[in-house]
Amino acid sequence: MNRRRVLEGLAACGMLHALPAWAALDVGDKAPDFSAQGSLAGKPFRFSLGEALKTGPVVLYFYPAAFSTGCTVEANQFAEATDQFKALGASVVGVSHDDLETLHRFSVTECRSKFAVLADTDQSIMKAYDAVLTLKPEYANRVSYVIAPNGTIAYQYTSLNPYKHVSNTMNALKSWKIAQQRT
């Protein structure tokens, strides 16, 4: 069933307002370039998407709030998989509305000093990637992207459930890598 039919059915039942928005950026879309302050291993870190893409694909994931249950689970899983992502030539970066002080702690404890987390306190990155949580717009929606080195979206996944973001982005990255080797 396609997305339009699902939305029409939910709208007819009056349930459309209960769902988080799907990510607007689709495979093949140009990823908005950005740079932001963040934390890596508890230290201030300046991230630039353009610079990161020069070294390989980027797994960019948005999460609602540091130290919340689902976000902790997701950060732990990304930390455990970081070496596998690196082996595929990719870097991982998380984005939330949290302030830098909170992210310094989250970076060390939950991200296990394995990858950077960025502060998007003005929500400019979340808005550019259509990753604002519909029901609570002060938070990011749980959205993951794989961005190819040419700056296009290679994969996107939206679900508030934190358990499939790592495996889905890993599988998408592997598929992208195989496709690149064939060309």
N, C-alpha and C positions, 0 to 999 in steps of 0.2 A: 504494500500500500504506500502511495507516495505521501510526502509531507503535506501537500495541499489538501488531500482528502482527509487526512487525520485532523488537520486544523478545522476544516469545514464541519466535520463530525463533532468535534469538541465544542465548537462555537454553537452548533445547534442544540447541544445539551447544556449550554451555559457553563461549561467547564474550562474554557480557554484561559480565563484569568488565573487559574490554579497552576498553570505550567510555567516553568522557566522558559525564557526565549531561546530559540535555536540560534546558534552562531550565524551571523550574517555573512561572515567571510567564508567563502567556499573554496574548494580545491580549484586551483588555477588563478585565484584572485591574487593581486599584488598585496603583500603584507605591508601595512603602514610602518615606515621607519620611525624609530624613536630612540631616545637615550634616557636613562634614569639613574638616580642614586639607589643603592641597595646595600646589601650585606653579603659578604662571602666569608665564611668561617668567623663570623662575629666582627669583621672589620669593614669599614666603609669601602664601597666598591662602586665604580661608575661603569654602567653597562651601556653599550651602543649596539643595537641590532645590526646595523651596517657593518661594523667591525667584526662582530661575532660571525656573521655569514661569510666573511672572507676565509674563515678556517673550516667551514662545513655547515651542515644543517643545524637548525636551532629548534629544540623542543621548548615551546613557550606555553606555560600553563598558568591559568588564573585560578585563584582559590579565594573563598570568602573571608576567612580570618585566621590569622596565626593562632595556634594553640587550641583551636576548636577541634572537636573529636575527628571529624572527617578530614580536616586539613592536616592534622597531625598524621593520620594514617597515610594520606597521599604523600606528604613530604617524606615520611619514613620509606615508603615504597620507591619514590624517585631516588632517594639517597642510596638505597640498596642496589638500584639498577644503574646508577651513574657510570660505573666503570664499563658496563655493557654499552651504554649510549656512546661513551668516549671511544670504545673500540670500533664503533660504526662511524666515527668521525663527527659525532654530534655533541653539542653542549645543551645543558638543561638550565632553564631559568624560570622561576616562579614570580608571579605578580599578585599583589593584594593592595588594599587600601591602608594597610597598617603603617604606622610610623617607623622611622629607622631604628629607634631604640628597641622597639618590640622585635623588629626583624633581626637585629644583632643577636638577641637571645634565641629566637626561632632558628636562625641559620646554624647555630652551634648545636642546639639540643635536638631539634626535629629533622633538620636537613643534614645533620651530622657533618657539617663543614664540607660537604661534597659539591654543592652547587649554590649559585647566587639566588637571592630573593630580592625583589625590587619593590620600593615604596611608590605607590601610585595614589598619593593622598588627594590629588585633584581629579582623579579618575580619567585623566586624558588618554591613557593607554587602554584602559578598560573600554572606554567609549569608542576609540578607534577600532578596536577588535570586537565590538558588540558583545562585550563580556560583563555587562552590568546585570546583576540579579534583578529580575522584573519585580518580584514581590518585596524586596528589600533593596532599593536602588543604592543605598550607601555601601553595599557589598559587591564584590565581584561574583559572577556566576562561575561555576566550575566548568571551564572550557579549556581544552588542550589543542594546540596546533603543532604541526611539524612544518617548519618553514625551510624550503630548499635554499641552497646557496645563491640562487638567482633571485631570491626575494619573493617567490610565489608560495602560496599555501599548497603544501603537498598532502595535508590531511588535517581534518578538524573533528573534534568529538566534544559533545556537550552532554553532561549528566551530573547531577548533584551527587550521585553515588561515586565515592572516591576510588572504588576498587578496580575499575577497568582502565583508568587513564594511562597508567604506566604500560600495561600489556598492550593496549591498543596503539599507543604512540610508538612503542617498540616494534610492533608488527608492521605498522605503516612505514617506519623508517627502514626496516629490513626490505620491504617490498620496493620502496623508492630506490634503495641502494642497488638491488638486483636490476631494476629497470634502467638505472644509470649505466650499469656495466654492459648492458645489451646494446646501448646506443654508441 
